Each structure stands twice: as C-alpha cells, then as structure tokens.
Amino acid sequence: MRKPVVAIVGRPNVGKSTLFNRIIGERRSIVEDTPNVTRDRLYEETEWLGRPFLLVDTGGIEFNKETKLKDKMHYQTEIAIEEADVILFLVDVREGLTNDDREIANYLRQTEKPVILTANKAENNEQAEMDKYEFYELGFEDVQLVSAEHGLRTGDLLDKIISHFSDVESDPYDENKTKFSVIGRPNVGKSSLVNRVLGEDRVVVSDVSGTTRDAIDTPFRDQDNEYVIIDTAGIRKKGKVIPGVEKYSVIRALKAIDRSDVSLVVIDADEGITHQDKKVAGYAHEQGKGVIVVFNKWDLVEKDNKTMDRYIEGLRYELGFLNYAPVTFVSALTGQRVIEILDIIDYVADQCAKRVETKVLNNVIEEAVAMNQPPSNKQGKRLKIYYATQPSVKPPFFVFFVNDKELVHFSYKRYLENELREAFGFEGTPIRMKFKNR
C-alpha cells in the first residue's frame, strides 16, 4: 500500500512553508516573510488519524514573470502537481483574491485531481468568514479557513485531506503477487538487473545515469509464483539532484518502496558502499520492508577466496542497521547468480510474513530473560516482562507487556531482538518492538 502524496501549491508568500511545518510538526522548510524563499520542493512523511502520507512543499507560482529562478520554481511546482494525489491550493484571505490565484485555479482544474482550496492567515475569524466568499469565484466546492501560523482549523483541513485517500491507498495487485522494488543510486545497473530477471528487454537500458525517470511496474510469473517487479529511478545525493526531472523521480522511488514487500538495494561492487547507499537502504529499513543487498557488477571486481567475506564485513560495518539482510553478488551484464535472486526474494517475503505462536514466543522470551537478567534503574527497580504477543506481520511486530516501559534500555531491546532472530529467523526483515505497561 503506497502513501498518498499531498502537494501544497499557490503563489509566493501565502504561507505554504508555514503550513508544511505545521502539518509535519517541525520547522523543516525555511520560513521568512519574503517571497520566493522556498525554491525547491521539500517532502516529508507524516500522518493524520493513523493515515500516513507524503507532504510536498513547493515554490510559489507567478505568471507573466521572466526570470530564470521563477521559471525553475514554476516547473518544480508543475512536477509536484503531476505527482500529487491531493492538492492543497493555498491563498491569502487577508490579501484577497489576485489574478495569479485565478490563473493557478484555471491550471489546477485541468488536472482533474482533488483540489482543496485553503484560505490561510485566518486569525481574525469573523473577518475571514466574510472575506472567504470572494474565493468561491475560483469555482471550487468549498473554502477551508486556516491559520498555519497559529494552528487554527488545521485539524479540519487534515480531515478533509484524508477523506480523499481511499482510492489512492488501494493496492491493484492481489496478495499472491510478491512485489519487490529495485532501488539504489543512479547507474548501479538497476535496469540491467531488471532485464536479466525478466529475461527480456522491457526496461530501457543506457550507460547514462538517470535513464529511468518513473517507477515501472512489470507483473510476471516464474513457475508457480507471481511477482511484480518495480524498477525505479536512481536516488542521488540531495546536492547532486538536477532540478526538475530527477527530483520528481525521488518521490517516485519512495512511493515504489512503499508499495513493495521486498526491496533490492543495488550497490555498485566496483565503487563500493557510499553514503547515499546508506540513505537509500535506510528508507527501506525505516518503512519496514524486507531488504536484500545486491552487489552488482561483480564481474569487474578483482577477487580472491576471501573477497566476498571482506565485502560482507564492510557492509555490516557501514550499514549495521541491515545486519539482518541477506547479501548476494551478481553481474547483470553476464547473468552471474541473477537466477538466485527470485529464490532469495521468496525466502525474505516469507520471513516478513512469519507469525509466531504466542506460547512459543513467550517460551523464548522466558528463556532469554533467564539467561540475561533485565536492567534496573538507580533505585533498584528492575524491568519485568510479563508476556509478549505478535499482533501483526510485514514487518513482524511484537508487543511486550512490562511493569515499567521506562526501564527498557536500548541494549536490552537489541538483545531481545537478537534472541528472536536466533529462535525464529526473520532473515531479511526488520523487527518492530513495542513495550507497554501492563
């Protein structure tokens, strides 16, 4: 199930970044009382009433302006609108309706997407209630009043936003199909790997990095198993993302990870692990997806009988949070070991969906506690684990009922996770754990 994308658009200085910060709950976008401060799109994952979504902040749209900076901002916003599932069209109720507002409204109506007309800076409630009626001229169903700066009526706005999510969140593929995404930096050979797995050239391959701009779904069957392979555009470092098309592809890649059961993190074996590889793998880990690390271009590496061990050791050092992920070494160019990938995907998908019986789970926890006593605080109060349950899978999620959750130290939590993995496997999948007072 992918997360819907909500884009905030409007002319400059109507409070888009302030609203963005208000909704995500932190000061992420730069906010100044000066037009054109937000020049590139920002996006952040947030949620409302348990419904997660990606929120995108954009630069302002101005018409009849000739400067290159404003052209770039306009183009960025067009991309955000094209990618969005819901559009927040922000206007300034204090300043009133402008010609730019009218032009933007005409453009948004052509998208045929849900548009929520939102009048910001409505601190003076009575005056705002009177002033909002002129915005009905824009032809939208309603006008939502908010004050992003003071947080007034933002809850009502969020209720309106999530009311449009049902169709977006639905998964077009049935549960029998294993969905896996192919993610990584540009030019690590993702599209070539996809072609090898599929056995035919269904995805354009080029030596120029960044060829794949969109996430491309390809359903296919292998023997009795059904899959959907999702090829994505490469994810660059933020400072190296070319304005426009490549920023668009980043959101597509994040959405592809959201929709997948398993993510293949493709690393260029010839170049080795980079900081951006960590970022790409980290997003899949944080989203609770199954992860397989694929070192591609293995044919280019000079090898001895310990080369693989050194690569795995380096991986565990650089990406310690992925110590559960299986590792494979392939060459999309020659086909070396590519045939093994689907077997690994099947295995990891099963691990992600594994459910442990409550009785067996608690036997393992009791034995773990007996072998390593839980921590205590300075006053001598010791953590007690009464019992544990597994309420969900994908990823496996465990709830521990304890006497005082504040006594849970991260090192003991890690110890319990290691014991769960030792007992039940869970190779290739993150494990989520929550401690609750009984």
C-alpha positions as CSV (number, residue, x, y, z in Angstrom):
1,M,0.0,0.0,0.0
2,R,1.6,3.2,-1.1
3,K,1.4,6.5,0.8
4,P,-0.7,9.2,-0.9
5,V,1.2,12.4,-2.0
6,V,-0.3,15.8,-0.9
7,A,1.2,18.9,-2.6
8,I,0.9,22.4,-1.2
9,V,0.8,24.9,-4.1
10,G,0.0,28.6,-4.5
11,R,1.5,31.9,-5.4
12,P,4.5,33.1,-3.3
13,N,4.2,34.3,0.3
14,V,0.8,32.8,1.1
15,G,2.2,30.6,3.9
16,K,2.9,27.3,2.1
17,S,6.0,26.5,4.1
18,T,4.4,27.6,7.4
19,L,1.6,25.2,6.7
20,F,4.0,22.4,5.7
21,N,5.9,22.9,9.0
22,R,2.6,23.0,11.0
23,I,1.4,19.7,9.5
24,I,4.6,17.7,9.8
25,G,5.2,19.1,13.3
26,E,8.7,20.5,12.9
27,R,10.5,23.5,11.4
28,R,11.8,21.9,8.2
29,S,11.0,24.4,5.5
30,I,12.7,27.8,5.7
31,V,10.1,30.4,6.7
32,E,10.7,34.1,6.1
33,D,8.3,36.9,5.4
34,T,9.8,37.2,2.0
35,P,8.5,35.9,-1.3
36,N,10.4,33.1,-3.1
37,V,12.2,31.7,-0.1
38,T,11.2,28.1,-1.0
39,R,13.0,27.4,-4.2
40,D,12.9,23.6,-4.4
41,R,10.3,21.1,-3.4
42,L,10.6,19.5,0.1
43,Y,8.8,16.3,1.0
44,E,8.2,14.7,4.4
45,E,6.3,11.7,5.6
46,T,3.6,12.5,8.2
47,E,0.2,11.1,9.2
48,W,-3.2,12.1,10.5
49,L,-5.5,9.7,12.4
50,G,-3.3,6.8,11.5
51,R,-3.2,7.6,7.8
52,P,0.3,8.2,6.6
53,F,1.1,10.4,3.6
54,L,3.9,12.3,1.9
55,L,3.6,16.0,2.1
56,V,5.3,18.2,-0.5
57,D,6.2,21.8,-0.1
58,T,6.6,23.8,-3.3
59,G,7.9,27.1,-4.6
60,G,5.3,29.7,-5.5
61,I,3.8,30.1,-8.9
62,E,3.8,33.5,-10.6
63,F,2.6,34.2,-14.1
64,N,3.9,36.7,-16.6
65,K,7.4,36.6,-14.9
66,E,10.5,36.2,-17.0
67,T,13.3,35.5,-14.5
68,K,15.0,32.0,-14.7
69,L,14.6,31.4,-11.0
70,K,10.8,31.8,-11.2
71,D,10.7,29.6,-14.3
72,K,12.5,26.9,-12.3
73,M,10.2,27.3,-9.4
74,H,7.2,27.1,-11.7
75,Y,8.5,23.9,-13.3
76,Q,9.2,22.3,-9.9
77,T,5.6,23.0,-8.9
78,E,4.2,21.6,-12.1
79,I,6.1,18.4,-11.3
80,A,4.7,18.3,-7.8
81,I,1.2,18.8,-9.1
82,E,1.6,16.0,-11.6
83,E,2.8,13.6,-8.9
84,A,0.3,14.6,-6.2
85,D,-2.9,12.6,-5.4
86,V,-4.4,15.6,-3.5
87,I,-3.6,19.3,-4.0
88,L,-3.8,22.0,-1.3
89,F,-4.3,25.2,-3.1
90,L,-3.3,27.9,-0.6
91,V,-4.5,31.5,-0.9
92,D,-4.2,34.5,1.4
93,V,-7.5,35.5,2.9
94,R,-6.1,38.8,4.2
95,E,-4.8,39.9,0.9
96,G,-7.8,38.7,-1.0
97,L,-8.2,37.2,-4.5
98,T,-5.5,38.0,-7.1
99,N,-5.0,37.4,-10.8
100,D,-2.3,34.9,-10.0
101,D,-4.8,33.0,-7.8
102,R,-7.2,32.9,-10.8
103,E,-4.5,31.6,-13.2
104,I,-3.5,28.9,-10.8
105,A,-7.1,27.8,-10.3
106,N,-7.5,27.5,-14.1
107,Y,-4.4,25.4,-14.2
108,L,-5.4,23.1,-11.3
109,R,-8.9,22.5,-12.7
110,Q,-7.3,20.9,-15.8
111,T,-5.5,18.3,-13.6
112,E,-8.8,16.7,-12.7
113,K,-7.3,15.9,-9.2
114,P,-8.9,16.6,-5.8
115,V,-8.2,20.3,-5.0
116,I,-8.8,21.7,-1.5
117,L,-8.9,25.5,-1.7
118,T,-7.5,26.7,1.6
119,A,-7.5,30.3,2.7
120,N,-4.6,30.9,5.1
121,K,-3.9,33.7,7.6
122,A,-7.5,33.5,9.0
123,E,-6.5,34.6,12.6
124,N,-9.4,37.1,12.6
125,N,-12.1,34.5,12.4
126,E,-15.1,36.8,11.9
127,Q,-13.4,38.9,9.2
128,A,-12.1,35.8,7.5
129,E,-15.6,34.3,7.4
130,M,-16.8,37.3,5.4
131,D,-13.7,37.6,3.2
132,K,-13.6,34.0,2.1
133,Y,-16.7,34.3,-0.1
134,E,-14.8,36.1,-2.9
135,F,-12.7,32.9,-3.4
136,Y,-15.8,31.0,-4.4
137,E,-15.3,32.8,-7.7
138,L,-12.5,30.3,-8.4
139,G,-15.1,27.5,-8.8
140,F,-14.1,25.0,-6.2
141,E,-16.6,23.3,-3.9
142,D,-15.6,24.9,-0.6
143,V,-13.1,27.2,1.0
144,Q,-11.2,25.9,4.1
145,L,-10.1,28.6,6.5
146,V,-6.9,28.0,8.4
147,S,-4.1,29.9,10.3
148,A,-1.0,27.9,9.6
149,E,1.0,30.2,12.0
150,H,-1.3,29.6,14.9
151,G,-2.6,26.1,14.0
152,L,-6.2,27.2,13.8
153,R,-8.5,24.7,11.9
154,T,-5.6,22.6,10.7
155,G,-7.3,19.5,12.1
156,D,-10.4,20.2,10.0
157,L,-8.1,20.6,7.0
158,L,-6.4,17.3,7.6
159,D,-9.7,15.5,8.0
160,K,-10.6,16.9,4.5
161,I,-7.3,15.7,3.1
162,I,-7.5,12.1,4.3
163,S,-11.1,11.9,3.0
164,H,-9.6,11.6,-0.5
165,F,-7.2,8.7,0.3
166,S,-9.3,5.6,0.0
167,D,-8.8,5.1,-3.8
168,V,-5.2,6.1,-3.6
169,E,-4.2,3.6,-0.9
170,S,-5.8,0.6,-2.6
171,D,-3.4,-2.0,-4.0
172,P,-4.1,-3.0,-7.6
173,Y,-2.3,-6.4,-7.1
174,D,-3.6,-9.3,-5.0
175,E,-1.7,-10.7,-2.1
176,N,-0.5,-13.7,-4.0
177,K,1.9,-11.5,-6.0
178,T,5.2,-10.7,-4.3
179,K,6.0,-7.0,-5.0
180,F,9.7,-6.1,-5.0
181,S,11.4,-2.8,-5.8
182,V,14.8,-2.3,-7.3
183,I,16.4,0.7,-5.6
184,G,19.7,2.4,-5.4
185,R,21.9,5.3,-6.7
186,P,21.8,6.1,-10.4
187,N,24.0,4.0,-12.8
188,V,24.5,1.0,-10.5
189,G,22.8,-1.3,-13.0
190,K,19.2,-1.5,-11.8
191,S,17.5,-1.6,-15.2
192,S,20.0,-4.1,-16.5
193,L,19.3,-6.3,-13.5
194,V,15.5,-6.0,-14.1
195,N,16.0,-7.1,-17.7
196,R,18.1,-10.1,-16.6
197,V,15.4,-11.1,-14.0
198,L,12.6,-10.7,-16.6
199,G,14.6,-12.4,-19.4
200,E,13.7,-9.7,-21.9
201,D,14.3,-6.1,-22.5
202,R,11.2,-4.5,-21.1
203,V,13.1,-1.5,-19.5
204,V,15.3,0.9,-21.4
205,V,19.0,0.5,-20.5
206,S,21.6,3.1,-21.0
207,D,25.1,3.9,-19.8
208,V,23.9,7.4,-19.0
209,S,22.8,7.6,-15.3
210,G,19.2,8.6,-14.6
211,T,17.6,7.0,-17.7
212,T,14.7,5.6,-15.8
213,R,12.6,8.6,-14.7
214,D,9.5,6.8,-13.5
215,A,8.7,3.7,-11.4
216,I,7.9,0.9,-13.9
217,D,5.7,-2.0,-12.8
218,T,6.1,-5.3,-14.6
219,P,4.0,-8.2,-13.3
220,F,5.4,-11.6,-14.3
221,R,5.3,-15.3,-13.4
222,D,8.1,-17.7,-12.6
223,Q,7.0,-21.3,-12.4
224,D,4.1,-21.2,-9.9
225,N,5.0,-17.9,-8.3
226,E,3.7,-14.5,-9.3
227,Y,5.7,-11.2,-8.9
228,V,5.5,-7.5,-9.6
229,I,9.0,-6.0,-10.2
230,I,9.2,-2.2,-9.7
231,D,12.1,-0.6,-11.3
232,T,12.8,2.9,-10.0
233,A,14.9,5.9,-11.0
234,G,18.2,6.3,-9.1
235,I,18.3,8.3,-6.0
236,R,21.1,10.9,-5.9
237,K,22.5,12.9,-3.1
238,K,20.4,16.0,-2.5
239,G,23.1,18.3,-3.6
240,K,23.5,16.4,-6.9
241,V,19.9,16.2,-7.8
242,I,19.3,18.1,-11.0
243,P,16.3,20.5,-10.6
244,G,13.2,19.2,-12.3
245,V,13.0,15.7,-13.6
246,E,15.3,14.0,-11.0
247,K,13.6,15.5,-8.0
248,Y,10.4,14.1,-9.5
249,S,12.0,10.6,-9.6
250,V,13.0,10.7,-6.0
251,I,9.3,10.8,-4.8
252,R,8.5,8.1,-7.4
253,A,11.3,5.9,-5.8
254,L,10.0,6.4,-2.3
255,K,6.5,5.5,-3.5
256,A,7.9,2.4,-5.1
257,I,9.4,1.3,-1.8
258,D,6.1,2.0,0.0
259,R,4.3,-0.3,-2.5
260,S,6.8,-3.2,-2.3
261,D,7.1,-6.1,0.0
262,V,10.8,-6.5,-0.5
263,S,13.4,-4.0,-1.7
264,L,16.6,-5.0,-3.6
265,V,19.2,-2.4,-2.5
266,V,21.6,-2.4,-5.5
267,I,25.2,-1.4,-4.8
268,D,27.9,-0.9,-7.4
269,A,30.5,-3.5,-6.3
270,D,33.2,-1.8,-8.3
271,E,32.7,1.5,-6.5
272,G,31.8,0.1,-3.1
273,I,29.4,1.4,-0.5
274,T,28.7,5.1,-0.4
275,H,26.9,7.5,1.9
276,Q,24.0,7.6,-0.4
277,D,23.7,3.8,-0.4
278,K,23.1,4.2,3.3
279,K,20.3,6.7,2.7
280,V,18.6,4.5,0.1
281,A,18.8,1.4,2.3
282,G,17.8,3.4,5.4
283,Y,14.4,4.4,3.9
284,A,13.5,0.8,3.0
285,H,14.5,-0.2,6.6
286,E,12.5,2.6,8.2
287,Q,9.4,1.6,6.2
288,G,9.6,-2.0,7.5
289,K,10.3,-3.6,4.1
290,G,12.2,-6.8,3.5
291,V,15.7,-5.9,2.3
292,I,18.2,-7.8,0.2
293,V,21.6,-6.2,-0.6
294,V,22.7,-6.9,-4.1
295,F,26.3,-6.1,-5.1
296,N,26.1,-5.7,-8.9
297,K,29.0,-5.5,-11.4
298,W,30.7,-8.4,-9.6
299,D,32.5,-9.2,-12.9
300,L,34.5,-6.0,-12.6
301,V,36.0,-6.8,-9.2
302,E,39.4,-8.4,-8.8
303,K,38.8,-11.4,-6.5
304,D,40.5,-13.9,-4.3
305,N,38.9,-16.6,-2.0
306,K,38.2,-14.0,0.7
307,T,36.8,-11.1,-1.4
308,M,33.1,-11.9,-0.6
309,D,33.9,-12.1,3.2
310,R,35.6,-8.7,3.0
311,Y,32.6,-7.2,1.2
312,I,30.1,-8.6,3.8
313,E,32.3,-7.4,6.7
314,G,32.4,-3.9,5.2
315,L,28.7,-4.0,4.6
316,R,28.0,-4.9,8.2
317,Y,30.3,-2.1,9.4
318,E,28.9,0.6,7.1
319,L,25.2,-0.5,7.2
320,G,25.0,-2.0,10.6
321,F,21.2,-1.5,10.8
322,L,20.9,-4.0,7.9
323,N,22.7,-6.9,9.7
324,Y,19.6,-9.0,9.1
325,A,19.7,-8.6,5.3
326,P,21.0,-11.4,3.1
327,V,23.7,-10.4,0.6
328,T,24.2,-11.6,-2.9
329,F,26.9,-10.8,-5.5
330,V,25.7,-10.7,-9.1
331,S,26.6,-9.4,-12.6
332,A,23.6,-8.1,-14.5
333,L,25.9,-7.9,-17.6
334,T,26.9,-11.6,-17.6
335,G,23.9,-13.0,-15.7
336,Q,26.1,-14.4,-12.9
337,R,23.9,-15.5,-9.9
338,V,20.9,-13.5,-11.1
339,I,18.9,-16.7,-11.3
340,E,19.2,-17.0,-7.5
341,I,17.6,-13.6,-6.8
342,L,14.0,-14.8,-7.0
343,D,14.6,-17.6,-4.5
344,I,16.1,-15.1,-2.1
345,I,13.1,-12.8,-2.6
346,D,10.7,-15.7,-1.9
347,Y,12.5,-16.6,1.3
348,V,12.6,-13.0,2.6
349,A,8.9,-12.4,1.7
350,D,8.1,-15.5,3.8
351,Q,10.2,-14.2,6.7
352,C,8.4,-10.8,6.6
353,A,5.1,-12.6,6.9
354,K,6.1,-15.1,9.5
355,R,3.9,-15.3,12.6
356,V,4.9,-16.9,15.9
357,E,2.5,-18.7,18.2
358,T,2.1,-16.8,21.5
359,K,3.0,-19.8,23.6
360,V,6.2,-20.5,21.7
361,L,7.1,-16.8,21.7
362,N,6.8,-16.5,25.4
363,N,8.9,-19.6,26.0
364,V,11.7,-18.0,24.0
365,I,11.3,-14.7,26.0
366,E,11.3,-16.5,29.3
367,E,14.5,-18.4,28.4
368,A,16.1,-15.1,27.2
369,V,15.3,-13.3,30.4
370,A,16.7,-16.3,32.5
371,M,19.9,-16.1,30.5
372,N,20.3,-12.3,30.7
373,Q,18.6,-10.5,33.6
374,P,16.7,-7.4,32.6
375,P,18.1,-3.9,33.6
376,S,17.2,-2.0,36.7
377,N,17.3,1.7,37.5
378,K,19.4,3.6,40.1
379,Q,16.7,2.9,42.7
380,G,17.0,-0.8,42.2
381,K,13.7,-1.2,40.4
382,R,14.1,-4.0,37.8
383,L,12.3,-4.4,34.5
384,K,9.9,-7.3,34.4
385,I,8.5,-8.8,31.2
386,Y,5.1,-10.4,31.9
387,Y,4.4,-11.7,28.4
388,A,4.6,-10.8,24.7
389,T,2.4,-11.1,21.6
390,Q,2.8,-10.6,17.9
391,P,-0.2,-8.6,16.6
392,S,1.0,-8.1,13.0
393,V,3.4,-9.0,10.3
394,K,5.2,-7.3,7.3
395,P,7.3,-6.5,9.3
396,P,6.9,-8.8,12.3
397,F,5.7,-6.6,15.2
398,F,6.0,-7.7,18.8
399,V,4.4,-6.1,21.9
400,F,5.9,-6.7,25.3
401,F,3.8,-6.1,28.4
402,V,6.1,-5.0,31.3
403,N,6.0,-3.4,34.7
404,D,7.6,-0.1,33.6
405,K,8.5,0.6,30.0
406,E,10.9,3.4,31.1
407,L,13.2,0.7,32.4
408,V,13.8,-0.8,28.9
409,H,17.3,0.1,27.8
410,F,18.1,0.1,24.1
411,S,20.8,-2.6,24.6
412,Y,18.3,-5.0,26.2
413,K,15.9,-4.3,23.4
414,R,18.6,-5.2,20.9
415,Y,19.4,-8.3,23.0
416,L,15.7,-9.4,22.8
417,E,15.7,-8.8,19.0
418,N,18.8,-11.0,18.6
419,E,17.1,-13.7,20.6
420,L,14.0,-13.6,18.4
421,R,16.1,-13.8,15.3
422,E,18.1,-16.7,16.8
423,A,14.9,-18.6,17.6
424,F,12.8,-17.8,14.6
425,G,15.0,-16.5,11.8
426,F,13.4,-13.3,10.4
427,E,16.3,-13.0,7.9
428,G,15.8,-10.1,5.6
429,T,13.1,-8.3,7.6
430,P,13.2,-5.6,10.2
431,I,11.6,-6.4,13.5
432,R,9.4,-3.8,15.3
433,M,9.1,-4.0,19.1
434,K,6.9,-2.0,21.5
435,F,6.9,-2.1,25.3
436,K,3.7,-1.3,27.2
437,N,2.9,-1.1,30.8
438,R,0.5,-3.8,31.9
